[in-house]
Amino acid sequence: MKHDRFDELQQRLGIRFRRTKLLRQAFTHTSYVNEHKGGNTQDNERLEFLGDAVLQLLVSEFLYTTHPQRPEGELTRMRASIVCEPSFARFAETLELGRYVLLGRGEEQLGGRQRPALLADLFESFVGALYLDQGLIAVRDFLEASIFPLIDAEDHLPVKDFKSKLQERAQHRSLGQIEYVIEEERGPAHDREFVIRVLIGGESWGQGTGRTKKEAEQRAAAEAWRQLSAEDKSDK
């Protein structure tokens, strides 16, 4: 896991850190630090703590402004459905953050890269690092571009079936037929990875990777749905 992997991550998310050490720390698990003692490497646990507080604030602000008629109790329940481990894990999975985390060998062998609790912590630590590096406005911009569009407007839970949601949105906007095209298959048979691109009306809208075709299609659909959501918002 070299710095160029973090360059790739920043390019994918459209974010450029001023202090790349903060970004690396956000993706450094305690198991990695335990196996690389003697250096100045820090794990991401303190950044998780900070990221959780930032997310509490900005999700509260998002719900407050988008639901001016909802009472406090209802807003609190909505926030609880978003600011929680399952939601954070799903956000991290959709953004494919697990690909970049630095793990110890034992944690890697136990499948830590896909473990929901680890992914949720990773999402929090990334937000904490971004806050320290660029402030609250940058975190708000990131959430508005990449996370808030993934929240279902009706029940305020992270959307699970992006393919269905994308189909609905594409039909509503009369964008044309949706196709999922396999761009690449890599790795040995027992550890296959698929790269799939989603086309709408012949135009590319997103790409996703996964251990199965279904997983890669969902991630590609999530990317396309996020792009369409951002476009819809900018048109208003």
Phi and psi in degrees as a GROMACS rama.xvg file:
@    title "Ramachandran Plot"
@    xaxis  label "Phi"
@    yaxis  label "Psi"
@TYPE xy
-104.835  174.359  LYS-2
-61.5705  -27.7318  HIS-3
-64.3911  -24.6909  ASP-4
-65.9318  -38.0202  ARG-5
-73.2169  -29.5036  PHE-6
-62.9894  -42.9733  ASP-7
-61.9  -43.3167  GLU-8
-60.8986  -46.7366  LEU-9
-62.7308  -37.9222  GLN-10
-65.7984  -41.9643  GLN-11
-63.3134  -40.0238  ARG-12
-87.9037  -9.11356  LEU-13
70.0216  32.4651  GLY-14
-128.131  139.479  ILE-15
-124.902  112.875  ARG-16
-73.6332  139.673  PHE-17
-77.6606  -38.6368  ARG-18
-112.778  95.7613  ARG-19
-66.6882  -20.2512  THR-20
-62.9481  -34.9767  LYS-21
-64.9121  -41.6024  LEU-22
-63.5643  -44.7272  LEU-23
-62.4086  -41.029  ARG-24
-62.3335  -38.8257  GLN-25
-60.4298  -26.7807  ALA-26
-106.41  16.6886  PHE-27
-104.987  110.833  THR-28
-80.6152  153.721  HIS-29
-57.1248  -33.875  THR-30
-63.1108  -32.6907  SER-31
-70.6611  -43.5801  TYR-32
-62.3853  -41.3005  VAL-33
-62.3831  -28.4495  ASN-34
-93.3637  -5.37583  GLU-35
-129.399  53.6424  HIS-36
-74.5133  156.324  LYS-37
103.557  -17.1195  GLY-38
-100.425  -167.195  GLY-39
-102.552  18.1272  ASN-40
-67.1799  131.882  THR-41
-113.983  143.36  GLN-42
-82.0888  178.566  ASP-43
-97.4848  10.2529  ASN-44
-66.6951  -39.4716  GLU-45
-67.0562  -35.077  ARG-46
-67.949  -32.7448  LEU-47
-59.1296  -46.7644  GLU-48
-56.583  -45.9789  PHE-49
-69.8694  -44.0786  LEU-50
-59.9887  -37.1427  GLY-51
-60.8719  -43.7774  ASP-52
-66.0029  -40.7278  ALA-53
-63.452  -42.0732  VAL-54
-66.5347  -40.1055  LEU-55
-55.2086  -46.6447  GLN-56
-65.7969  -50.7871  LEU-57
-73.6191  -32.3835  LEU-58
-68.3457  -39.2543  VAL-59
-60.0149  -44.9393  SER-60
-62.1069  -43.626  GLU-61
-58.8901  -47.7393  PHE-62
-68.2633  -39.4309  LEU-63
-61.3306  -42.858  TYR-64
-80.8759  -30.497  THR-65
-86.7388  -13.5674  THR-66
-132.361  70.0617  HIS-67
-64.7127  -18.9005  PRO-68
-97.3007  -7.89785  GLN-69
-78.7439  138.405  ARG-70
-73.2066  165.23  PRO-71
-56.0084  -44.3606  GLU-72
-61.136  -39.6317  GLY-73
-69.8155  -40.105  GLU-74
-62.5359  -37.9553  LEU-75
-63.5507  -42.2625  THR-76
-66.284  -40.6583  ARG-77
-60.4501  -45.9488  MET-78
-61.1098  -39.7599  ARG-79
-63.5855  -29.1864  ALA-80
-77.7854  -16.7565  SER-81
-101.59  -46.1363  ILE-82
-87.8785  77.2955  VAL-83
-157.118  163.072  CYS-84
-58.3156  -47.8  GLU-85
-58.9924  -40.2421  PRO-86
-68.8821  -45.2144  SER-87
-61.4082  -39.8021  PHE-88
-63.1423  -39.7426  ALA-89
-68.8125  -37.7793  ARG-90
-61.9712  -46.4866  PHE-91
-62.2565  -38.8891  ALA-92
-67.112  -43.1842  GLU-93
-62.7912  -38.9448  THR-94
-82.6763  -3.34563  LEU-95
59.5309  39.6801  GLU-96
-68.4857  -28.4282  LEU-97
-60.0745  -23.0145  GLY-98
-63.5586  -23.1148  ARG-99
-107.668  -6.53301  TYR-100
-70.6733  141.159  VAL-101
-91.6255  116.039  LEU-102
-119.844  154.21  LEU-103
-72.9609  162.503  GLY-104
-60.2718  -41.5128  ARG-105
-63.0394  -45.782  GLY-106
-64.3998  -37.4732  GLU-107
-62.0335  -45.2667  GLU-108
-67.4736  -27.1137  GLN-109
-84.2342  3.71947  LEU-110
80.4964  27.4755  GLY-111
-57.8075  -28.4866  GLY-112
-62.7335  -22.8846  ARG-113
-109.418  2.69552  GLN-114
-74.2805  124.515  ARG-115
-54.646  -43.2602  PRO-116
-63.0458  -40.9083  ALA-117
-65.8043  -42.0481  LEU-118
-64.8175  -39.8502  LEU-119
-63.0002  -44.9935  ALA-120
-61.6416  -37.9486  ASP-121
-63.5208  -42.0653  LEU-122
-62.5073  -44.3615  PHE-123
-62.2367  -44.2445  GLU-124
-67.6222  -34.5533  SER-125
-63.5304  -44.1685  PHE-126
-63.0028  -41.1931  VAL-127
-61.609  -41.1654  GLY-128
-66.7806  -42.0869  ALA-129
-64.1111  -38.8335  LEU-130
-62.1164  -46.3337  TYR-131
-65.8407  -34.6644  LEU-132
-78.1306  -38.7731  ASP-133
-134.909  -4.24868  GLN-134
92.0805  177.982  GLY-135
-65.8803  -38.0591  LEU-136
-62.4945  -40.5818  ILE-137
-64.9561  -39.1164  ALA-138
-66.5874  -41.9252  VAL-139
-60.4043  -43.4596  ARG-140
-60.6372  -42.3808  ASP-141
-62.3221  -46.2951  PHE-142
-64.99  -40.9807  LEU-143
-66.2155  -33.8193  GLU-144
-83.133  -36.321  ALA-145
-116.307  -22.9248  SER-146
-114.357  -51.104  ILE-147
-58.284  -35.0382  PHE-148
-64.6781  -16.1497  PRO-149
-86.4165  -1.96063  LEU-150
-96.0289  123.483  ILE-151
-62.3208  130.961  ASP-152
-66.6947  -22.9697  ALA-153
-86.6506  -52.7077  GLU-154
-108.822  -1.07198  ASP-155
55.7609  37.6454  HIS-156
-112.666  148.468  LEU-157
-57.8716  134.654  PRO-158
-64.8494  134.158  VAL-159
-94.7283  -47.1774  LYS-160
-100.317  87.502  ASP-161
-71.395  -27.7361  PHE-162
-63.6169  -42.3949  LYS-163
-67.9207  -42.5861  SER-164
-63.491  -40.0027  LYS-165
-65.9493  -39.8294  LEU-166
-59.6544  -45.0642  GLN-167
-61.5913  -46.1734  GLU-168
-68.26  -40.6561  ARG-169
-65.7044  -39.2101  ALA-170
-66.6549  -41.663  GLN-171
-60.6081  -36.3219  HIS-172
-95.3936  3.21189  ARG-173
52.4586  50.4632  SER-174
-87.7762  -11.8902  LEU-175
109.226  -175.467  GLY-176
-71.2269  144.459  GLN-177
-99.3046  131.338  ILE-178
-129.625  143.015  GLU-179
-113.327  117.033  TYR-180
-114.204  128.497  VAL-181
-75.6341  117.045  ILE-182
-89.7378  -32.4036  GLU-183
-159.871  144.633  GLU-184
-123.913  123.975  GLU-185
-135.08  159.613  ARG-186
91.0357  164.416  GLY-187
-68.0058  167.078  PRO-188
-58.4104  -35.5508  ALA-189
-80.8915  -9.79826  HIS-190
-140.562  56.2657  ASP-191
-75.2637  147.459  ARG-192
-134.478  132.237  GLU-193
-109.197  140.548  PHE-194
-115.741  119.424  VAL-195
-125.627  136.949  ILE-196
-110.481  139.792  ARG-197
-104.274  129.602  VAL-198
-112.176  136.307  LEU-199
-122.972  116.717  ILE-200
60.443  32.1254  GLY-201
83.1739  -2.58984  GLY-202
-105.827  136.739  GLU-203
-72.5544  132.111  SER-204
-124.968  -11.9285  TRP-205
-178.653  162.824  GLY-206
-140.266  145.473  GLN-207
-145.199  153.831  GLY-208
-120.268  154.305  THR-209
-170.542  165.423  GLY-210
-73.2817  -21.3846  ARG-211
-128.021  161.757  THR-212
-62.043  -39.722  LYS-213
-61.4681  -44.1159  LYS-214
-64.6866  -42.8142  GLU-215
-65.4817  -38.8578  ALA-216
-63.8102  -41.9701  GLU-217
-62.5892  -40.0692  GLN-218
-70.5488  -37.1395  ARG-219
-65.2199  -42.2969  ALA-220
-64.0072  -38.4574  ALA-221
-62.1586  -42.2355  ALA-222
-63.2044  -44.5065  GLU-223
-65.5138  -41.2217  ALA-224
-63.7474  -39.3356  TRP-225
-64.4669  -41.7773  ARG-226
-64.2167  -42.9635  GLN-227
-65.7238  -39.6758  LEU-228
-62.1167  -43.0597  SER-229
-64.8543  -37.134  ALA-230
-68.4611  -42.3429  GLU-231
-60.1819  -41.1226  ASP-232
-65.4295  -40.9665  LYS-233
-70.1335  -22.1292  SER-234
-79.2455  -16.151  ASP-235
